[in-house]
Amino acid sequence: MDTSFILILIFSITTIIGLWKLFPKAGEESWKALIPFYNFIIWLKIIKRPWWWIFLIITPGVNFLMVEFPDGGNHEFINGEII
């Protein structure tokens, strides 16, 4: 097997495990983490972003900004901590 394939496989499995644990805490069912693209739409719902952000994430160049500034710089604070 190629090294890049193994790295992609490890990244994918780690992402699925993380979403599998995150979704129930957010009130979603765990199985939704297994469906590509649908799990991303559910994740956007959890972080309260519109569904069409999926197009921004797959746009080259824009995706770096979306990952770096997912909330547009608007932070909510509770007791001095960012939530």
N, C-alpha and C positions, 0 to 999 in steps of 0.2 A: 504494500500500500504506500501511496505517496504521503509525504509529511503534511502537505497542505490539506489533504483529505482528512487525515487524523485530527488536525487542529480544528477544521470546520465541524467535524463530528463531535469533538469535545465541547466546542462552543455551543452547538445546537442542543446537546443533551443538558448542558448547564443552564441554558436559557429555559428549556422546557421544565426542568426541575424547579427553577426559580418561579416561573409563572404558575406551576402546579401548586406551589405553596402560597403564592400571593393571592390568587383568585378567590379562594375561600375566605380569606381575611377581608376581602373587599365585597363579599356577598355574591360572588359568581361561582359557578360550578367548575371544579378542577379539570374536567374533560375538555373544556374549551381551550385549554393551553395546548392541546395536541393538534389543533386545526390551524394550518398556516394561513396567514392574513386575517382570519377571523379572530385569532388570539390577539393580534395587534389592534383590531377594532375594539375589542373588549378592554384592552389595556388603555386605549385612548379614552374610553368611557370612564374607566376608573380614575384617570387623572383629569377628567372633566375637560377634554378637548374635543373639538368637532371631528367627525369621521373623515372629513376630506383632508385632514392632516396626513393621512397615509400617502397621499400624492406628494406632499412636501418632503416626506422622509425618503421616498424613492427617487427624488430629483437630485442629480449630482450637484454638489456645491451647497445647495440649500440644506441637505440632510445634516451637514456638519453644524450648521447654525441651529437646527432643530434639536440636535442632541445636546449642544452646549448650552442653549438657552430655551429649555422646554417650556418654561412658564413666561417667557417674554420679559423677564426681569421683575415680574410682579410676585413678590414673596409675601406669604401670610405668616404672621408671627403669633405665637401663643407662649406667654411667659418667657419671652426673649429668644425662643427657638423657632427656626424656620420649619413650617409644616408643609 
